[in-house]
Amino acid sequence: MLKKLFCVTVVLTLCYTLSGCAVYNTAVDERNISEQYSDTVITATVLNKLIKEKTSNALDVSVKTYNKKVYLIGEVDSLSQRSRAISTARNTKGVQSVVPYLLLKNEKDFCGTTDNVTMSAQLNKALIADKEIWSTNVSVDVVQCNIVLTGIVGTNKEKQKITQHARAVPKVRSVTSYIQVQ
């Protein structure tokens, strides 16, 4: 069953890679196609391992890879679950380092899924509207009203503008930028 899930993940990734949207994303990405492919394989492998090991709910943790650096972003039920997710990612072939942004779930928090989705949409709208940046190179995650930015941009100016847009989102508690300049 898990092998089938992994195969489906790889096939879907390849289909996406061959689609028109992916061609555009590949063209504007700061990494070369070999690096993009390697990062995609690492992401798929880490996701598969997390699902297989039931380390966390696959919907609660986002996995992103840039230049063989894996970012784990989301919520976990316990500190041991957090440690297992980090260990799983670190022990994946090709991974050079792991950056965790994993918060413990807090059922009493006033910031819920609707707030996170709204904040993400507001920021993505602002990024798309700003013609001075390539917003397709940036991923936005919102966890407990905290914005986490990942991706690769061409200049420090782009990185600063993206961070400014994130800080301007109403109700944002904090902004963490893991954006790399290449």
Secondary structure, DSSP 8 states (H G I E B T S, - for coil): -HHHHHHHHHHHHHHHHHSHHHHHHHHH-SS-HHHHHHHHHHHHHHHHHHHHTT-S-TTTEEEEEETTEEEEEEEESSHHHHHHHHHHHHTSTT--EEEEEEEE--TT-S--HHHHHHHHHHHHHHHHH-TTS-GGGEEEEEETTEEEEEEEES-HHHHHHHHHHHHTSTT--EEEE--EE-
